[in-house]
Amino acid sequence: MPEKDNYFENLRLKMDEYAHFVYKIARSFPKTEIYGITSQIQRATISVVLNYIEGYARNKILVKQNFWEISYGSLKESKYLLNFCYKEKFISEEDYKKSLAMAEEIGAMLWRAIESLKRTNNS
């Protein structure tokens, strides 16, 4: 199982890096957005890693799957918000592309983990 544990730890580390990156770029958002987009993108982004961790700690496969699906949904929400912020010129093209690449990699890894749980549950 060490290989499996490495996959999950690697995914958690990528999520952590993503959350810190989004928090960093959100610091430069207009002050008028502190209770709007800034708060929303921070909550959605931190929810990705928090729900993943909470699900990882659960023993029941369906409970774990539920938390990971919430994590995936939060990732989709944060991706939309990043796109919105890019269109509103709150973030640079470089930061947008970097955050999008991070989100795409996390999404692919998380989706594989969710699909693996579904196969395990159907066995």
Contacts in CASP RR format, 6 or more apart in sequence:
PFRMAT RR
TARGET T0000
AUTHOR 0000-0000-0000
METHOD contacts of the structure
MODEL  1
MPEKDNYFENLRLKMDEYAHFVYKIARSFPKTEIYGITSQIQRATISVVL
NYIEGYARNKILVKQNFWEISYGSLKESKYLLNFCYKEKFISEEDYKKSL
AMAEEIGAMLWRAIESLKRTNNS
7 109 0 8 1.000
7 113 0 8 1.000
8 56 0 8 1.000
8 113 0 8 1.000
10 109 0 8 1.000
11 52 0 8 1.000
11 106 0 8 1.000
11 109 0 8 1.000
11 110 0 8 1.000
11 113 0 8 1.000
12 49 0 8 1.000
12 52 0 8 1.000
12 53 0 8 1.000
12 56 0 8 1.000
14 102 0 8 1.000
14 105 0 8 1.000
14 106 0 8 1.000
14 109 0 8 1.000
15 48 0 8 1.000
15 49 0 8 1.000
15 52 0 8 1.000
15 106 0 8 1.000
16 49 0 8 1.000
17 102 0 8 1.000
18 45 0 8 1.000
18 48 0 8 1.000
18 49 0 8 1.000
18 99 0 8 1.000
18 102 0 8 1.000
18 103 0 8 1.000
18 106 0 8 1.000
19 45 0 8 1.000
19 46 0 8 1.000
19 48 0 8 1.000
19 49 0 8 1.000
21 98 0 8 1.000
21 99 0 8 1.000
21 102 0 8 1.000
22 41 0 8 1.000
22 42 0 8 1.000
22 45 0 8 1.000
22 78 0 8 1.000
22 82 0 8 1.000
22 99 0 8 1.000
23 42 0 8 1.000
23 45 0 8 1.000
23 46 0 8 1.000
25 85 0 8 1.000
25 91 0 8 1.000
25 95 0 8 1.000
25 99 0 8 1.000
26 38 0 8 1.000
26 41 0 8 1.000
26 42 0 8 1.000
28 90 0 8 1.000
28 91 0 8 1.000
29 37 0 8 1.000
29 38 0 8 1.000
29 85 0 8 1.000
29 90 0 8 1.000
30 90 0 8 1.000
33 90 0 8 1.000
37 81 0 8 1.000
37 84 0 8 1.000
37 85 0 8 1.000
37 88 0 8 1.000
37 90 0 8 1.000
40 81 0 8 1.000
41 78 0 8 1.000
41 81 0 8 1.000
41 82 0 8 1.000
41 85 0 8 1.000
44 74 0 8 1.000
44 77 0 8 1.000
44 78 0 8 1.000
44 81 0 8 1.000
45 74 0 8 1.000
45 78 0 8 1.000
47 70 0 8 1.000
47 71 0 8 1.000
47 74 0 8 1.000
47 77 0 8 1.000
48 71 0 8 1.000
48 74 0 8 1.000
48 75 0 8 1.000
48 78 0 8 1.000
48 106 0 8 1.000
49 71 0 8 1.000
50 71 0 8 1.000
51 67 0 8 1.000
51 68 0 8 1.000
51 70 0 8 1.000
51 71 0 8 1.000
51 74 0 8 1.000
52 67 0 8 1.000
52 68 0 8 1.000
52 71 0 8 1.000
52 110 0 8 1.000
54 67 0 8 1.000
55 63 0 8 1.000
55 64 0 8 1.000
55 66 0 8 1.000
55 67 0 8 1.000
55 68 0 8 1.000
55 71 0 8 1.000
56 64 0 8 1.000
56 67 0 8 1.000
58 64 0 8 1.000
58 67 0 8 1.000
61 117 0 8 1.000
61 120 0 8 1.000
61 121 0 8 1.000
62 121 0 8 1.000
64 117 0 8 1.000
65 114 0 8 1.000
65 117 0 8 1.000
65 118 0 8 1.000
65 121 0 8 1.000
68 110 0 8 1.000
68 113 0 8 1.000
68 114 0 8 1.000
68 117 0 8 1.000
69 114 0 8 1.000
71 110 0 8 1.000
72 107 0 8 1.000
72 110 0 8 1.000
72 111 0 8 1.000
72 114 0 8 1.000
75 103 0 8 1.000
75 106 0 8 1.000
75 107 0 8 1.000
75 110 0 8 1.000
78 103 0 8 1.000
79 100 0 8 1.000
79 103 0 8 1.000
82 91 0 8 1.000
82 96 0 8 1.000
82 99 0 8 1.000
82 100 0 8 1.000
82 103 0 8 1.000
83 96 0 8 1.000
83 100 0 8 1.000
85 91 0 8 1.000
85 96 0 8 1.000
86 93 0 8 1.000
86 96 0 8 1.000
91 99 0 8 1.000
END
